[in-house]
Amino acid sequence: MESLNYYHDERMDKMFKLVKQPKTLKDIDISESFIKNLVLKIISTYGIIRVNQIHDITGLHVDILEEILQKLESDNMCAQTGGSFMFSSVEYSINKSGHEKAQQMMQENPYIGIAPVSYDEYYTIMEAQISGRFPLDIPKEVIQNVMKDVVGVEDAKKTLVASSIGGTGFFIYGAPGTGKTFLSSKMSNMLPPLLMPKYIEFSESVIQLYDPDFHMKSPDQPEDPRWVKVSAPFVFIGSELTINKLETLFNHEKGVYETSPIIKANGGVLLLDDLGRQKEDHNAILNRLIVPLENKRDVIYIKGSPVIVHTQFIPILSTNLNINIVDEAHLRRAPMHILLSPPSPDEIVEVFKRNLDELQEKYDDSILERFRNVYIPISDGGEQLKPTFAHARDIAHIAQSIRIRNDEEVITPEVLEEALDAHILIAMQRKYTPELFEKVMSQKK
């Protein structure tokens, strides 16, 4: 129950009351002219369309649409062509003058979709949520639930919790496959959710904030469909990152300004993964983050005009290279650190078992001991391969596929052996360790 209150507290309840759906033009925060143009473009695009369809597209209340459509009709822009006594079922078609104006509007602003929220409304509601966000009082049951599938790494868990409480960034490093991305992804689940507009309007232009790739909707949603309650975002960018991708750019096909990962991460976590593997200098990329990190705000440009947007996120810098690749100035903005060492044989077996259970696979208990044998020292009768959590996940999935292919009911030791042989990294380690290669080959005879 405490966790439910954490994810929808009194502050969020107040936010919901502030974003009740407007039902008249007088109450709505965007201009009448913007709504007229939006509705006109929709009618022109569809040719003939019912009012309830316009409502579905724009999220605008039917009473507002009635006001707008009556004005457009009196201006000879559109006309009723059918429907019933229920206004929501009335059909509208475009007139010649309306089509000509719509075409002109499409060239200037081709956006068709959910009605945006005004910039001022966005800024006010976001400021009320972000102000005083940290330090957090995270319930113990929330922490336990978030960490329940994280095996080992007790010190790393403590750092993650402290970082979440204080909103302090950290540097996470270690060999590939030690769980850096997996552990980092847990952090956003310890942060409170966020109420955000899907789109905002500034000077008749539309800026897209909501991105379903990074923003996960919460079960409870506000009355006004222009707003969306999302879990604290976890925005992940890796070796493909360039400075240009950290800017807000205009998408001509959609007719919107698409915000950068810096802005999408507001209220959550921004993970810069694989630092040092970008085509551009990673320190130059990190320089672009200095102002958003320091000020919790960034400036984007809409048709040449500066617009201030919120960028309060927790930065996570991750690499499997030497930590010295990052300038000290950037480390100061992520002052905590987590070093992940390779897992122990017991830990990797536990993760392997959890993956099998999650896949709902039946298996001989003997395969767990056989899997452990892959990673224990040669002196103890094992193969002494380098363990990674990625091995545990991969082998579980490969074993499932081989079991199905072989038309078997249970993952047997023989199926596991095939899975181990099929895994490229395990095969390479075996091949290039001569004494190990001879041992494995002798076992197969």
QUIPEPE-V186586 format. One record per backbone hydrogen bond with DSSP energy under -0.5 kcal/mol. NH is the residue of the N-H (numbers start at 1). CO is the residue of the C=O. Records with the same first field share a line. If there is no record, write none. Layout:
BEGIN
NH: CO + CO
END
This chain:
BEGIN
5: 1
6: 2
7: 3
8: 4
13: 9
14: 10
15: 11
16: 12
17: 13
18: 14
19: 15
20: 17
27: 24
28: 24
35: 31
36: 32
37: 33
38: 34
39: 35
40: 36
41: 37
42: 38
43: 39
44: 40
45: 41
46: 42
47: 43
48: 46
49: 92
51: 90
52: 88
54: 50
55: 51
56: 52
57: 53
58: 54
59: 55
61: 22
64: 61
65: 61
66: 62
67: 63
68: 64
69: 65
70: 66
71: 67
72: 68
73: 69
74: 70
75: 71
76: 73
77: 72
78: 72
79: 93
81: 91
82: 91
84: 86
87: 85
89: 86
90: 87
91: 82
92: 49
93: 79
94: 47
95: 77
99: 95
100: 96
101: 97
102: 98
103: 99
104: 100
105: 101
106: 102
107: 103
108: 104
109: 105
115: 58
117: 199
119: 201
122: 118
123: 119
124: 120
125: 121
126: 122
127: 123
128: 124
129: 125
130: 126
131: 127
133: 130
135: 165
136: 165
138: 136
139: 137
142: 139
143: 139
144: 140
145: 141
146: 142
147: 143
148: 144 + 145
150: 147
151: 149
157: 153
158: 154
159: 155
160: 156
161: 157
162: 158
163: 159
164: 160
165: 161
166: 162
167: 163
168: 163
170: 315
171: 336
172: 317
173: 338
174: 319
175: 340
178: 175
183: 179
184: 180
185: 181
186: 182 + 183
187: 184
189: 186
190: 187
191: 188
194: 230
196: 194 + 228
198: 226
200: 207
201: 117
202: 205
205: 202
207: 200
208: 257
209: 198 + 207
210: 198
214: 211
215: 211
216: 214
217: 215
218: 229
224: 19
225: 223
227: 224
228: 196
230: 194 + 228
231: 216
234: 214
235: 233 + 269
236: 234
237: 235 + 271
241: 238
246: 243
247: 244
249: 247 + 258
251: 256
252: 250
255: 251
256: 251
257: 206
258: 249 + 256
259: 208 + 257
261: 245
263: 260
264: 260
265: 261
266: 263
267: 312
268: 265
269: 233
270: 314
271: 235 + 269
272: 270 + 316
273: 237 + 271
275: 318
277: 274
279: 239
285: 281
286: 282
287: 283
288: 284 + 285
289: 286
290: 287
293: 289
294: 290
295: 291
296: 292
298: 309
300: 298 + 307
302: 300 + 305
303: 301
305: 302
307: 300
309: 298
311: 296
313: 311
314: 268
315: 313
316: 270
317: 170
318: 272 + 316
319: 172
325: 322
326: 323
330: 327
331: 327
332: 328
333: 330
334: 331
335: 332
336: 169
338: 171
340: 173 + 338
341: 339
348: 344
349: 345
350: 346
351: 347
352: 348
353: 349
354: 350
355: 351
356: 352
357: 353
358: 354
359: 355
360: 357
361: 356
364: 411
367: 364
368: 365
369: 365
370: 366
371: 367
372: 368
373: 369
374: 370 + 371
375: 372
376: 372
380: 377
381: 378
382: 377
383: 373
384: 376
385: 374
387: 385
389: 177
390: 177
391: 388
392: 388
393: 389
394: 390
395: 391
396: 392
397: 393
398: 394
399: 395
400: 396
401: 397
402: 398
403: 399
404: 400
405: 401
406: 402
407: 404
408: 403
411: 362
412: 410
416: 412
417: 413
418: 414
419: 415
420: 416
421: 417
422: 418
423: 419 + 420
424: 422
427: 423
428: 424
429: 425
430: 426
431: 427
432: 428
433: 430
434: 432
436: 433
437: 433
438: 434
439: 435
440: 436
441: 437
442: 438
443: 439
444: 440
445: 441 + 442
END
